């Protein structure tokens, strides 16, 4: 009778150990999606907390149909490499085949116990417990342990109960891991596809102007520098932003696009920087902003010229310090993000009017890239027409072509909507044209209006950008004594580019 308190104490200690082991296994399996590391931690936990001499997690290889050890405790590397079983082979194979646990009280007396790993030179007195790792009747593998029992260490039923729980938790983790791996593979496949799609080599442009842009994109993409894309609406600023991202070391990270003109001013800060629960009416949960989502990747802020003055200091801070706070939070968050911005507005004019911060302008304008309008790259029009005809003919099962008269109309037109307008026009023709051959008489009347080309007196964005470019080039040339190579370095462009622009703007050296 005097031993009763000791028995109760031993029982309590054993139950505590079992609960602790199950809790530790649960924690381990939710730390990460590292399969090998987590399963090794599971089997090590069983060994340390439940005094199991050896333990293995076998997983079924669906290709070979073999059970292989993926995690083990108390085995050497050589033992692990030998531990392979076919379905139905030995105790391990039978547990997988029958989908039921098996217990061998003394492996020295069991002929079915094969000891393939060679890890038990002395088999007498060792008990072997083996349970299937399964979820919804699908067997994924087997969990096995060795045990040497004494009166204080409980019985087989206690250990089987714990192992079944651990095997169930392990099965759920493995299925989650498989889903995670599948999603990760899909993400990588998608990123590779996007990288190919948005490679600069896939952007159509044979003209000298576009070759200059391509050269600049190749030079800037590998860097961390902020890029500022300038150009009219429809010139492909988003396309070039994606090309920069997918050609950069950040291509595996996210590309987050945000249009500063598309969101009401009251929601802009929350959209960009996120908010905490209860930060404002309707904030029923915490939410990450665009900058957080773009961490380790690239954020593209389109129409940056429409950013309200109240948010401009916050954007400036992100540019300078790479830090911000969510709406309703005092906690400062750090982000590693590359920033690409774009605008179709005259930002210099907005700065002069006090509507755009000058210091923010200079922070954005580290590497400005000017995308030419379609009217300045006429030699690209036939190539673009051919590309869009192939694309939309394939999509709509047609074989529409333009005859020479229609092509000439396209070449004469000034394309104020740029490549986007050209693309939409071709799509409309392919879908609506009653015949397979389109002539000038089949084209919309609006295309026959030859709009005037940009002149020096124009107030269009193209003219403004041209004036800015010419002024910057003149200043650089004067600062460097009209040495073109030095001026080009000062402007961050190539000698070939500055030579082209000097010729374009009829810049002549001033003779004093």
C-alpha positions as CSV (number, residue, x, y, z in Angstrom):
1,X,0.0,0.0,0.0
2,X,2.9,2.3,0.7
3,X,3.9,2.2,-3.0
4,X,0.6,3.8,-4.1
5,X,1.7,7.4,-3.8
6,X,4.9,6.6,-5.8
7,X,2.7,5.0,-8.5
8,X,0.5,8.0,-8.7
9,X,3.6,10.3,-8.8
10,X,5.1,8.2,-11.6
11,X,1.8,8.3,-13.5
12,X,1.5,12.1,-13.2
13,X,5.2,12.5,-14.3
14,X,4.6,10.3,-17.3
15,X,1.4,12.0,-18.3
16,X,3.1,15.4,-18.0
17,X,5.9,14.2,-20.3
18,X,3.4,12.9,-22.8
19,X,1.5,16.2,-22.9
20,X,4.8,18.1,-23.1
21,X,6.0,15.9,-26.0
22,X,2.7,16.5,-27.9
23,X,2.9,20.2,-27.3
24,X,6.5,20.4,-28.4
25,X,5.7,18.4,-31.6
26,X,2.8,20.8,-32.3
27,X,5.1,23.8,-31.9
28,X,7.8,22.3,-34.1
29,X,5.4,21.5,-36.9
30,X,4.2,25.1,-37.1
31,X,7.5,26.9,-37.1
32,X,8.2,26.6,-40.8
33,X,7.7,24.6,-44.0
34,X,11.2,23.0,-43.8
35,X,10.2,19.3,-44.1
36,X,13.5,17.6,-43.1
37,X,14.2,20.0,-40.3
38,X,10.8,19.8,-38.7
39,X,10.5,16.0,-39.0
40,X,14.0,15.6,-37.4
41,X,12.8,17.9,-34.5
42,X,9.7,15.7,-34.1
43,X,11.6,12.5,-33.8
44,X,14.3,14.1,-31.6
45,X,11.6,15.4,-29.2
46,X,10.1,11.9,-28.8
47,X,13.6,10.6,-28.0
48,X,14.4,13.3,-25.4
49,X,11.1,13.6,-23.7
50,X,9.8,10.0,-23.9
51,X,13.1,8.2,-23.6
52,X,12.7,6.4,-26.9
53,X,16.1,4.9,-28.0
54,X,15.7,5.2,-31.7
55,X,13.0,6.7,-34.0
56,X,12.4,7.1,-37.7
57,X,10.0,8.9,-40.0
58,X,9.6,7.0,-43.3
59,X,7.8,8.7,-46.2
60,X,6.5,6.9,-49.3
61,X,8.2,7.9,-52.5
62,X,5.3,7.8,-55.1
63,X,7.7,7.4,-58.0
64,X,9.7,4.4,-56.7
65,X,7.0,3.0,-54.4
66,X,9.6,2.7,-51.6
67,X,9.5,3.9,-48.0
68,X,12.6,6.0,-47.2
69,X,13.9,7.5,-44.0
70,X,13.6,11.3,-44.1
71,X,14.3,11.9,-40.4
72,X,15.9,9.7,-37.7
73,X,17.0,9.8,-34.1
74,X,19.7,7.5,-32.8
75,X,20.9,6.3,-36.2
76,X,24.1,7.0,-38.2
77,X,24.1,8.3,-41.7
78,X,25.0,4.9,-43.0
79,X,22.1,3.3,-41.0
80,X,19.7,5.9,-42.6
81,X,20.8,5.2,-46.1
82,X,20.1,1.4,-45.6
83,X,16.6,2.1,-44.3
84,X,14.5,1.4,-47.4
85,X,11.4,-0.8,-47.6
86,X,8.9,-1.8,-50.3
87,X,5.2,-1.8,-49.5
88,X,4.5,-5.0,-47.5
89,X,8.1,-5.7,-46.7
90,X,9.0,-6.2,-43.0
91,X,7.1,-4.6,-40.2
92,X,7.5,-1.0,-41.7
93,X,6.1,-2.1,-45.1
94,X,3.3,-4.1,-43.5
95,X,2.1,-1.1,-41.4
96,X,1.9,1.0,-44.6
97,X,0.1,-1.8,-46.5
98,X,-2.4,-2.6,-43.7
99,X,-2.8,0.9,-42.4
100,X,-2.8,-0.2,-38.8
101,X,-0.2,0.1,-36.0
102,X,2.0,-2.9,-35.1
103,X,3.9,-3.6,-31.8
104,X,6.8,-6.1,-31.5
105,X,7.4,-6.7,-27.8
106,X,10.8,-8.2,-28.4
107,X,12.4,-7.7,-31.8
108,X,14.9,-10.5,-31.1
109,X,12.0,-13.0,-31.2
110,X,10.3,-11.6,-34.3
111,X,11.4,-13.0,-37.7
112,X,9.5,-10.3,-39.6
113,X,11.7,-7.7,-38.1
114,X,14.4,-7.2,-40.7
115,X,16.7,-4.7,-39.0
116,X,17.7,-3.3,-42.4
117,X,19.4,-0.3,-41.0
118,X,21.7,-2.5,-38.9
119,X,21.4,-0.1,-36.0
120,X,20.5,-2.8,-33.4
121,X,23.4,-5.3,-33.0
122,X,21.7,-6.6,-29.8
123,X,18.0,-7.0,-30.5
124,X,16.8,-8.8,-27.3
125,X,14.8,-6.8,-24.9
126,X,14.0,-4.0,-27.4
127,X,10.3,-3.3,-28.2
128,X,9.4,-1.8,-31.6
129,X,6.3,0.4,-32.1
130,X,5.2,1.3,-35.6
131,X,2.2,3.5,-36.6
132,X,1.0,4.7,-40.1
133,X,1.2,8.4,-40.9
134,X,-2.1,8.9,-42.6
135,X,-4.8,11.5,-43.3
136,X,-8.3,10.7,-44.5
137,X,-7.3,7.1,-45.3
138,X,-4.3,8.2,-47.4
139,X,-1.1,6.7,-46.0
140,X,1.8,9.1,-46.4
141,X,4.5,7.2,-44.4
142,X,5.3,5.4,-41.2
143,X,6.5,6.5,-37.8
144,X,8.6,4.0,-35.8
145,X,10.3,4.0,-32.4
146,X,12.4,1.6,-30.3
147,X,11.6,1.3,-26.6
148,X,13.1,-0.6,-23.6
149,X,10.4,-0.8,-21.0
150,X,10.6,-0.8,-17.2
151,X,7.8,-0.6,-14.7
152,X,8.3,3.1,-14.3
153,X,8.1,3.9,-18.0
154,X,4.5,3.0,-18.6
155,X,3.2,0.5,-21.1
156,X,2.7,0.0,-24.8
157,X,-0.8,1.4,-24.8
158,X,0.4,4.8,-23.5
159,X,3.1,5.0,-26.1
160,X,0.9,4.0,-28.9
161,X,-1.7,6.6,-28.0
162,X,1.0,9.3,-28.1
163,X,2.5,8.0,-31.3
164,X,-0.9,8.0,-33.0
165,X,-1.4,11.7,-32.0
166,X,2.1,12.6,-33.2
167,X,1.6,10.7,-36.5
168,X,-1.7,12.5,-37.1
169,X,-0.1,15.9,-36.5
170,X,2.8,14.9,-38.8
171,X,0.4,13.8,-41.5
172,X,-1.4,17.2,-41.4
173,X,1.9,19.0,-41.6
174,X,3.1,16.9,-44.6
175,X,-0.1,17.7,-46.5
176,X,0.3,21.3,-45.8
177,X,3.9,21.1,-46.9
178,X,2.9,19.4,-50.2
179,X,0.4,22.2,-50.8
180,X,3.0,24.8,-49.9
181,X,5.5,23.3,-52.3
182,X,3.0,23.1,-55.1
183,X,2.1,26.8,-54.6
184,X,5.8,27.8,-54.5
185,X,6.5,25.8,-57.7
186,X,3.5,27.6,-59.4
187,X,4.9,30.9,-58.2
188,X,8.4,30.2,-59.6
189,X,6.9,29.0,-62.9
190,X,4.8,32.1,-63.1
191,X,7.8,34.4,-62.2
192,X,9.9,32.7,-64.9
193,X,7.0,33.2,-67.4
194,X,6.7,36.8,-66.4
195,X,10.4,37.3,-66.6
196,X,10.3,36.0,-70.2
197,X,7.2,38.0,-71.1
198,X,8.5,41.3,-69.7
199,X,12.1,40.8,-70.8
200,X,13.2,44.0,-72.7
201,X,14.0,41.8,-75.7
202,X,10.2,41.2,-76.0
203,X,9.5,44.9,-76.2
204,X,9.0,46.0,-79.8
205,X,11.1,48.9,-81.1
206,X,13.7,49.1,-83.8
207,X,14.0,52.8,-84.0
208,X,17.1,54.7,-82.6
209,X,14.9,56.3,-79.9
210,X,13.8,52.9,-78.6
211,X,17.3,51.4,-78.9
212,X,18.4,54.2,-76.5
213,X,15.7,53.3,-74.1
214,X,16.6,49.6,-74.2
215,X,20.2,50.4,-73.6
216,X,19.3,52.6,-70.6
217,X,17.0,49.8,-69.2
218,X,19.9,47.3,-69.4
219,X,22.2,49.6,-67.6
220,X,19.8,50.6,-64.8
221,X,18.1,47.2,-64.1
222,X,20.9,45.6,-62.1
223,X,21.2,48.6,-59.7
224,X,19.1,49.6,-56.7
225,X,18.6,53.1,-58.0
226,X,15.2,54.8,-58.1
227,X,13.9,55.1,-61.7
228,X,11.6,57.8,-63.0
229,X,9.7,57.0,-66.2
230,X,8.6,60.0,-68.2
231,X,6.3,60.0,-71.2
232,X,2.8,60.5,-72.6
233,X,0.0,58.2,-71.7
234,X,0.1,55.0,-73.7
235,X,3.9,54.9,-74.2
236,X,4.3,51.7,-72.1
237,X,5.6,53.0,-68.8
238,X,4.2,50.0,-66.8
239,X,5.7,47.6,-69.4
240,X,9.1,49.1,-68.9
241,X,8.7,49.2,-65.1
242,X,8.0,45.4,-65.2
243,X,11.0,44.9,-67.5
244,X,13.3,46.7,-65.0
245,X,12.0,44.5,-62.2
246,X,12.2,41.2,-63.9
247,X,15.7,42.0,-65.2
248,X,16.9,42.9,-61.7
249,X,18.2,40.9,-58.8
250,X,14.8,41.4,-57.2
251,X,13.0,39.4,-59.9
252,X,12.0,36.7,-57.4
253,X,10.3,39.3,-55.2
254,X,6.9,40.9,-55.7
255,X,6.2,43.6,-58.3
256,X,3.5,45.8,-56.8
257,X,1.8,48.4,-59.0
258,X,-0.1,51.3,-57.5
259,X,-1.8,54.1,-59.5
260,X,-1.7,57.3,-57.3
261,X,-4.6,58.8,-59.3
262,X,-7.0,55.9,-59.0
263,X,-7.6,56.0,-55.2
264,X,-9.5,58.8,-53.3
265,X,-7.2,61.0,-51.3
266,X,-8.6,59.8,-47.9
267,X,-7.7,56.2,-48.6
268,X,-4.3,56.7,-50.2
269,X,-2.3,56.6,-47.0
270,X,-3.9,53.4,-45.8
271,X,-3.5,51.8,-49.3
272,X,0.2,52.7,-49.4
273,X,1.3,52.1,-45.8
274,X,-1.4,49.9,-44.3
275,X,-3.4,50.4,-41.1
276,X,-4.0,48.9,-37.7
277,X,-7.3,47.5,-36.5
278,X,-9.5,50.3,-35.3
279,X,-7.4,53.1,-36.9
280,X,-10.5,54.5,-38.5
281,X,-14.2,53.7,-39.0
282,X,-14.4,50.4,-41.0
283,X,-10.8,49.3,-40.1
284,X,-12.1,46.0,-38.7
285,X,-8.7,44.3,-39.1
286,X,-5.0,45.2,-39.5
287,X,-3.9,45.4,-43.1
288,X,-0.6,45.5,-44.9
289,X,0.0,48.4,-47.4
290,X,1.6,48.3,-50.8
291,X,5.1,49.1,-49.4
292,X,4.9,46.1,-47.1
293,X,3.7,43.8,-49.9
294,X,6.6,45.0,-52.0
295,X,9.3,44.2,-49.4
296,X,12.3,42.5,-51.1
297,X,10.8,43.4,-54.5
298,X,9.7,46.5,-56.5
299,X,6.9,49.0,-56.1
300,X,5.8,50.9,-59.2
301,X,4.0,54.2,-58.3
302,X,2.2,55.3,-61.5
303,X,1.0,58.9,-62.0
304,X,3.2,60.1,-59.1
305,X,2.4,63.7,-60.1
306,X,-1.2,63.2,-58.8
307,X,0.1,62.4,-55.3
308,X,-1.5,64.9,-52.8
309,X,0.8,67.3,-50.9
310,X,-0.2,65.7,-47.6
311,X,1.3,62.3,-48.6
312,X,4.4,63.7,-50.3
313,X,6.5,63.9,-47.1
314,X,5.7,60.3,-46.2
315,X,6.8,59.1,-49.7
316,X,10.0,61.2,-49.3
317,X,10.7,59.5,-46.0
318,X,10.3,56.1,-47.6
319,X,12.7,57.1,-50.4
320,X,15.3,58.4,-47.9
321,X,15.0,56.1,-44.9
322,X,13.0,53.1,-46.2
323,X,10.7,53.3,-43.2
324,X,7.2,54.3,-42.4
325,X,4.3,53.7,-39.9
326,X,1.0,52.1,-40.6
327,X,-2.1,54.3,-40.1
328,X,-3.0,54.1,-36.4
329,X,0.4,52.8,-35.3
330,X,3.5,54.3,-33.7
331,X,5.6,51.3,-34.6
332,X,8.2,52.1,-37.3
333,X,8.4,49.5,-40.1
334,X,11.5,49.0,-42.3
335,X,11.2,47.9,-45.9
336,X,13.8,46.8,-48.5
337,X,12.1,47.9,-51.7
338,X,13.1,49.4,-55.0
339,X,10.9,52.3,-56.1
340,X,10.0,53.0,-59.8
341,X,7.8,56.0,-60.5
342,X,6.1,57.3,-63.6
343,X,4.1,60.3,-64.7
344,X,2.5,61.8,-67.8
345,X,2.4,65.2,-66.2
346,X,4.9,68.1,-66.3
347,X,6.3,67.7,-62.8
348,X,8.7,70.6,-63.2
349,X,5.6,72.9,-63.7
350,X,4.0,71.4,-60.6
351,X,7.1,72.1,-58.6
352,X,7.2,75.7,-59.8
353,X,3.5,76.1,-58.7
354,X,4.3,74.7,-55.3
355,X,2.0,71.7,-55.9
356,X,4.9,69.2,-55.8
357,X,7.7,69.2,-53.3
358,X,11.1,70.1,-54.9
359,X,13.1,67.8,-52.6
360,X,10.8,64.9,-53.5
361,X,11.2,65.7,-57.2
362,X,15.0,65.4,-56.9
363,X,14.7,62.2,-54.9
364,X,12.5,60.7,-57.7
365,X,14.6,62.1,-60.5
366,X,17.7,60.0,-59.8
367,X,17.5,58.2,-63.2
368,X,14.9,59.7,-65.5
369,X,14.0,57.7,-68.6
370,X,12.1,59.5,-71.3
371,X,9.8,57.2,-73.3
372,X,9.3,58.6,-76.8
373,X,5.8,59.0,-78.2
374,X,4.8,56.9,-81.2
375,X,4.8,59.8,-83.5
376,X,8.6,60.1,-82.9
377,X,9.3,56.5,-83.7
378,X,7.4,56.1,-87.0
379,X,9.7,53.2,-88.2
380,X,8.3,51.1,-85.4
381,X,4.7,51.4,-86.5
382,X,4.8,48.7,-89.2
383,X,6.5,46.3,-86.8
384,X,3.9,47.0,-84.1
385,X,1.0,46.6,-86.6
386,X,2.4,43.2,-87.6
387,X,2.7,42.2,-83.9
388,X,-0.8,43.2,-83.0
389,X,-2.4,41.7,-86.1
390,X,-0.8,38.3,-85.2
391,X,-1.9,38.6,-81.6
392,X,-5.6,39.5,-82.3
393,X,-5.9,37.3,-85.4
394,X,-4.8,34.3,-83.2
395,X,-7.2,35.3,-80.4
396,X,-10.2,35.7,-82.7
397,X,-9.5,33.0,-85.3
398,X,-9.1,35.5,-88.2
399,X,-6.5,36.4,-90.9
400,X,-7.0,40.1,-91.2
401,X,-4.3,42.0,-93.1
402,X,-3.8,45.7,-94.0
403,X,-3.1,46.7,-97.7
404,X,-0.7,49.4,-98.7
405,X,-3.3,52.2,-98.6
406,X,-4.3,51.3,-95.1
407,X,-0.7,51.0,-93.9
408,X,0.0,54.5,-95.3
409,X,-2.9,56.0,-93.3
410,X,-1.5,54.4,-90.2
411,X,2.0,55.9,-91.0
412,X,0.5,59.4,-91.6
413,X,-1.5,59.5,-88.5
414,X,0.1,61.1,-85.4
415,X,-1.2,58.6,-82.8
416,X,-1.9,60.9,-79.8
417,X,-2.9,57.8,-77.8
418,X,0.5,56.2,-78.7
419,X,1.0,52.4,-78.7
420,X,-2.2,51.9,-76.6
421,X,-4.3,53.6,-79.3
422,X,-2.6,51.6,-82.0
423,X,-3.2,48.4,-80.2
424,X,-6.9,49.2,-79.6
425,X,-7.4,50.2,-83.2
426,X,-5.9,47.0,-84.6
427,X,-8.0,44.9,-82.2
428,X,-11.2,46.7,-83.3
429,X,-10.3,46.2,-87.0
430,X,-9.7,42.4,-86.5
431,X,-13.0,41.9,-84.7
432,X,-15.2,44.2,-86.8
433,X,-13.8,44.1,-90.3
434,X,-16.2,42.2,-92.7
435,X,-13.3,41.1,-94.9
436,X,-9.9,39.7,-94.4
437,X,-8.2,42.6,-96.2
438,X,-8.5,46.1,-94.8
439,X,-8.0,49.1,-97.1
440,X,-7.9,52.8,-96.4
441,X,-11.6,53.1,-97.1
442,X,-12.4,50.6,-94.4
443,X,-10.6,52.7,-91.7
444,X,-12.4,55.0,-89.2
445,X,-12.6,58.6,-90.5
446,X,-10.7,59.8,-87.4
447,X,-7.5,58.0,-88.6
448,X,-7.5,60.1,-91.8
449,X,-7.1,63.3,-89.9
450,X,-3.3,64.0,-89.9
451,X,-2.8,65.7,-86.6
452,X,0.0,68.3,-86.5
453,X,3.4,67.2,-85.2
454,X,4.7,68.6,-82.0
455,X,6.3,72.0,-82.5
456,X,8.5,74.3,-80.4
457,X,5.4,76.3,-79.4
458,X,3.4,73.3,-78.3
459,X,2.3,73.1,-74.7
460,X,2.0,69.3,-74.9
461,X,3.9,67.1,-72.5
462,X,6.2,66.0,-75.3
463,X,7.3,69.6,-76.0
464,X,7.8,70.2,-72.3
465,X,9.9,67.2,-71.9
466,X,11.9,68.2,-74.9
467,X,12.6,71.6,-73.5
468,X,13.7,70.1,-70.2
469,X,16.0,67.6,-71.9
470,X,17.5,70.4,-74.1
471,X,18.0,72.6,-71.1
472,X,19.7,69.9,-69.0
473,X,22.0,68.9,-71.9
474,X,23.0,72.6,-72.5
475,X,23.8,73.0,-68.7
476,X,25.8,69.8,-68.7
477,X,27.8,70.8,-71.8
478,X,28.6,74.2,-70.4
479,X,29.7,72.8,-67.0
480,X,32.0,70.3,-68.8
481,X,33.5,72.7,-71.3
482,X,31.4,71.1,-74.1
483,X,33.2,67.8,-73.8
484,X,30.4,65.4,-74.7
485,X,31.7,62.3,-72.9
486,X,32.0,64.2,-69.6
487,X,28.5,65.8,-70.1
488,X,27.0,62.4,-70.8
489,X,28.5,61.0,-67.5
490,X,27.1,64.0,-65.6
491,X,23.6,63.3,-67.0
492,X,23.9,59.5,-66.5
493,X,23.6,58.7,-70.2
494,X,25.9,57.3,-72.9
495,X,28.1,59.4,-75.3
496,X,26.0,57.9,-78.1
497,X,22.8,59.1,-76.5
498,X,24.0,62.6,-75.9
499,X,25.3,62.8,-79.5
500,X,21.8,61.8,-80.7
501,X,20.1,64.4,-78.5
502,X,22.5,67.2,-79.6
503,X,21.7,66.5,-83.2
504,X,17.9,66.2,-82.3
505,X,17.7,69.6,-80.6
506,X,20.1,71.3,-83.0
507,X,22.4,72.2,-80.1
508,X,25.5,74.2,-81.3
509,X,28.5,75.1,-79.3
510,X,28.5,78.7,-78.2
511,X,31.5,80.7,-79.5
512,X,32.5,83.5,-77.2
